[in-house]
Amino acid sequence: MYRRHRVIFVLLGILLLILVDHLQSPTFAFNSGQGHAPTSLIQLDTGACAPCGAPCPSARD
């Protein structure tokens, strides 16, 4: 039979496995800036007018 504590332990185990897999994934490393690839925050133009990196209206062609 199903016991409440056994079901909870199994669900917590599955959650733990998913969490470990997620934390070791290359996507998580890339999104946290540890993927040895430039992120969008690094690539922002330092001379841009807007915080999102958009060019100034005077610099548009």
FENCORNOR-V328490 format. One record per residue. PHI is phi in whole degrees, 0 to 359 (none if undefined). Layout:
phi: [PHI | PHI]
This chain:
phi: [none | 279 | 247 | 302 | 292 | 292 | 297 | 296 | 296 | 294 | 296 | 294 | 297 | 296 | 299 | 296 | 297 | 295 | 296 | 297 | 297 | 294 | 291 | 264 | 282 | 295 | 295 | 296 | 296 | 295 | 291 | 267 | 86 | 249 | 268 | 54 | 221 | 294 | 265 | 296 | 291 | 285 | 276 | 298 | 287 | 289 | 266 | 283 | 279 | 267 | 296 | 277 | 97 | 291 | 288 | 293 | 302 | 286 | 270 | 285 | 269]
